[in-house]
Amino acid sequence: MRLVFKTLLFLLQVVIFVAVAGVSSKAFSYLTAKNYLAGETPWGPFPMVAVQVADAGSRAPEYRLVRWSALEEIKKEGEQLVFKLPQKEGRFELARQGEFVPYVSFKVLESTPNSQLIEVDYRSDDYDFVSRYITDGNSVQPKYYFVWGASTVMVGLIPGLISGWFVGWWVRRKWPQYSDAVSPG
């Protein structure tokens, strides 16, 4: 009976650890998400979706992931990108990274004749980047930036470990007849 108790207790602790670590890492990411004021410059990896200006004969828009840090370089090269999106939502894949195919999904949250509020979700093999920004087509004003990944999961491990340990301690105190606290005789 003790072996069954210990096995079930171990499984319970693992489930509690994983659940609390996952929830707390997501919560930490949301709590540390950046809300930008007008004129603030976002962190370099801030993802945006642009439409590559194509030939007049091409009908389908060609979407491209653009990082904030690459904007100056793109302007220097003279590439023509438009940040106002023709579709309300969409998704496109990027070049394969080993076994994982990163992708970008976007959604126009609000639209006026002069501007769009766009949300971009870029998922790489290690991180999930979510951004919101307002664009008039040529300029971009960042509004929100959220990152979830390995570093935030590491932060979530501490509450997960503490919760798993606490549940184990509580269960052993609640049912001492099944734990090692009682001598076998």
N, C-alpha and C positions, 0 to 999 in steps of 0.2 A: 504494500500500500504506500509505503514511503517513496518508492521509486516512481510510482504513478504521480504522487503529489509533487515530487521534485520536478518531474518532467513537465507537468501542467503549469507549475509555478514558473519554470524557466520560459515556457512558451508565452505565458501571460506577460512576463517581464519584457520579452523581445517585442511582442506586439505593442505594449505600452511605449517602449523605447522608440520604435519606428514611428508610431503615430504622433507622439509628442515632438520628436525631432523634426518630422515633416511639417507639422502645423506651426511649430515655433520658428522654423527657418523661413517659411512663407510669411508669417506675421512680422518677423524682423525685417524682411525685404519690404513689405508694405509700409512699415513704420519708418523706414529709412529712405523711402522713395522721395525723390526731389521734385518739388513744385517750383517752377521757375516764374520769376517776375519779369515784366517787360524789360528787355535789354540785357538780361543775364545770358551768359554763354554756357552752354551745357558741356558736360564731359565729352571727350573725344569720340567714344564709341556710340554716342546717341544716334539711333538708326532712323532713317527717313526713307520714304519710297518716292522715286522720281520716275517720270516718263521720259524715255529717250526720244528726242525729236527725230522722227524717221522720215524717210522719203515720202513724197506725196502719194506714191502708188501703194504704200503699205497701209493696211487698214487696222490691223491689230496693234494695240499699244504695247510697247516693249518696256516692261517695268524693270527697275534697277534699285538695289539696295545702296544707299549712300550714307556714309558715316559723317558726322559733323566735322571730324578732323580732316576729311578729304575734300571739303567744300572749296577751300582756297586753291587747292591743286587743280580741281576740276575747272574752276574759273580761269586759272592761268592757261590751261590747255585749250580753252575756248569751246569746250563741249557744251552743247545746248541741252539742258535738262529743264523740265517743267515739273514743279512739285504739286500742282493742282491735278488731281486724278480724275480721269474720265469715268471710272466705274465706282460704284458705291462701296464695293468690297471685292476682295480677291486674294489670291495666294499664288506664289511662285516659288520654285525650288532653286537652290544655288548649287554650286559644284560640290560633288560628293566629297566627304571627309572620312575616308576609311569606309566603315560600314554604315555611317550615318549620312543622311541627305539633309543638310540644313534647309530651312524654308522660312519664308517671310509671308505673313498674312497682314492685310491692312483693311481698315474700315473707315469710311467717312462718317463721323459722328454727327456733324452739323455742317450745313452748306448754305451759303448765301451767294448771290451773284458775284461778289468780290472775293470771298474767302472760303476756306474749308478747315474744319477741325478734324484732323486725321489721327487715328490710333494705329500704330505699327507694332506687331509682335514678331520679333526675329528670334528663332530658335536655332542655336548652334548645338554642337554635341555636348558642350559643357554648361552653357548658360542660356537663359531666357531673358531677352531684353525687350521691354515694353516702353514705348514712347508715345506721347501725344504732342501735337504741334499744330499751330495755325499757319496757313500759307495762303498767299494771294496768287501763287503760281511761280513767282520768281524768288521771293524772300520767305524765310521760315522763322517763326517765333516759337521757341520751345515752351511747352507748358508743363510736362510731366515726364519723369523718367524712373523706371523701376528695373532692377536687376535681381534675378534669382539664379543661384547656381552653387558651385562647390564651396565658395567662401561662406555663403549664408547657411548652407547645410552644416558646415563646421560649427557655426554659432549655435545651431539647433541641437547639436549633440549634447551639450551640457545639460539643458533642461530634460532631454530625453534620458540621459544616464541617471540623473537625480530622480526623475519620476519612476523609472524602472526599479531603481534601488528601493525607493520608498514603498512602492506596491509590494515588492518582495518582503520587506521588513514588516509591513502591516499584515500581510497574509500569514506570515510565520507567527506573529503575535496573536492573531485571531484564532488560528487552528494549531496550537502548539503540539497537539497529540500526533500530528503528521510530520512535524519538522524534527530537526536534530536537537531541538532545545530539550526534549524529554529523553531521558536515558532509555535504552531499549529493554526494559525488563520489567 
